[in-house]
Amino acid sequence: MDGEGFDHEIFMTERPGHATEIARSCDADVVVAVGGDGTVSEVAQGLVGSDRILGIIPSGSGDGLALHLGISRNPEKALRTLCGMCIVNMDCGTVNGRYFFCTTGVGLDAVVASRFAEAPKRGLRTYISEAWKTWKNFVPEKYEIDVDGKKWEGPAVFVTVGNANQWGNGARITPAASVTDGLLDVTVVKPFRTAEVPALAARLMTGKAQGSRRTVCFRGAHVTIRRENEGPAHYDGDPCVFGTLIEAAAVSAALRVAVPADKKDFI
């Protein structure tokens, strides 16, 4: 790799999990994920713990991890980041035995993630529409949360555990999160009235969620969440189903990733 270009091979994924298989088996120094957070997560799953480097050319609906890392959504600029080869040893998280790299969570956003995955159209407008339809009939669940011995109990609209600082599209739900501190950030959003949605959404989009009276925030290496019923969850935006016990942990410096040189000290 001399900065003039790369010997490369292009693979198209054919099914869920295929990107992980490709990343694990291919003989390459750098494996580049072209897609959204789900694709990036699948590729990264196959690289954790190895010497190989994850590159990202974001082209998804939210691109949360890329935006946290300072990688441009402009393909040409993202390619320049790859050519610059500034490498950071990035943390990841595990949740109930699965790796995640951006966020994982339960509650309203998990239900929306499930509906969004089945929607005929992608994009921010569709996500907002699905969120609004879900919110109108949503009943908050009661949670018991333990973060390195710090405990909280009560009803919540959602609970987000962040390795990175956002869901995507700049919505910084865990605004103080760093992918190099060996810790996870947790944001609990308590029940709120519909009239509060605009102000709360503005806080999320501007990284001020921690200043809201409707939020409780924690930071730690180990997170345990208990709830009354099994149900929807998500990791890196992909919907799944978890039981009543959800356990997350930080894994320090588990993944090598290419980032812009001017962002490496701020991620």
HELIX and SHEET records of a PDB file:
HELIX    1   1 HIS A   18  SER A   25  1                                   8    
HELIX    2   2 ASP A   37  GLN A   45  1                                   9    
HELIX    3   3 GLY A   64  LEU A   69  1                                   6    
HELIX    4   4 PRO A   75  GLY A   84  1                                  10    
HELIX    5   5 LEU A  108  GLU A  118  1                                  11    
HELIX    6   6 LEU A  124  TRP A  135  1                                  12    
HELIX    7   7 THR A  194  GLU A  196  5                                   3    
HELIX    8   8 VAL A  197  MET A  205  1                                   9    
HELIX    9   9 ALA A  209  GLY A  211  5                                   3    
HELIX   10  10 ALA A  261  LYS A  263  5                                   3    
SHEET    1   A 5 VAL A  30  GLY A  35  0                                        
SHEET    2   A 5 ILE A  53  PRO A  58  1                                        
SHEET    3   A 5 LEU A 245  VAL A 259  1                                        
SHEET    4   A 5 CYS A  86  VAL A  95 -1                                        
SHEET    5   A 5 ARG A  98  PHE A 100 -1                                        
SHEET    1   B 6 VAL A  30  GLY A  35  0                                        
SHEET    2   B 6 ILE A  53  PRO A  58  1                                        
SHEET    3   B 6 LEU A 245  VAL A 259  1                                        
SHEET    4   B 6 HIS A 222  ARG A 227 -1                                        
SHEET    5   B 6 GLU A 141  VAL A 147 -1                                        
SHEET    6   B 6 LYS A 150  ALA A 156 -1                                        
SHEET    1   C 6 THR A 215  GLY A 220  0                                        
SHEET    2   C 6 LEU A 184  VAL A 189 -1                                        
SHEET    3   C 6 PHE A 158  GLY A 162 -1                                        
SHEET    4   C 6 THR A 103  GLY A 107 -1                                        
SHEET    5   C 6 GLY A 231  TYR A 235 -1                                        
SHEET    6   C 6 ASP A 238  PHE A 242 -1                                        
END                                                                             
